[in-house]
């Protein structure tokens, strides 16, 4: 029998990819995985995952540490002051807290051995873990649990346990790295601050008065409802075309555009909220579909990501 279809669920605790993420899949029984940057550890420690038995990883771009505990909250809190180098934490546990001491010893030792044998990152563990004390029946369950955990880690771009690709393989085709700027912009949701930062770092001047929009699904348009007083400001539009993987930056000087009505051309207001503009900007022509007003003259940058 070949591989079976499965569903993967992601919960973004603060609505963004920069915070705590919980991941489950339909083939993982009661397993669950949490990912958090170091800056969001307080949020991770407040979840019920951290009062269970489990294993955890501390990760930096060049190093990994594998640990286990029956009190993950206490152990991870110790690492906040005890280890300065790590940037992200991964927690592996179960929804029903069904792992025991022997289970987490086995999982820890297996992950340490795998990290050392593959050698993608320096392994910060000086020991190989505790002696293994699980019977052959329990080991079958733990191997299945670990296989699903490894699959999900690879799915989100954690490659420390992935065999190094051959010259013919492109690792970008097999994973979605939730910590990568490209993928965070491609997802689009709640990425205004990141898009503005990325545009600024790549030479675009973004004014203090800025609006952001992501390309609509299945339509080559950007939908925006800026407040109409933006027309009186030094105004920037940052448009995220996540099909072409580029940011379009428009810089509009004060009073360059006007509000129109049935007797004159200009931008249109929303019918239900007259203090807001109603913009449907074409992704190819940069022309507003509602009013016919073109924005291409205000283009200052197209920034690929």
PyMOL commands that set and color helices and strands:
alter all, ss='L'
color gray80, all
select helices_A, chain A and resi 38-45+48-51+72-82+101-118+136-155+171-173+181-187+192-201+228-232+296-298
alter helices_A, ss='H'
color red, helices_A
select strands_A, chain A and resi 8-12+21-25+31-37+54-59+63-69+88-94+122-123+209-214+221-224+235-241+246-252+279-282+299-304
alter strands_A, ss='S'
color yellow, strands_A
deselect
rebuild
show_as cartoon
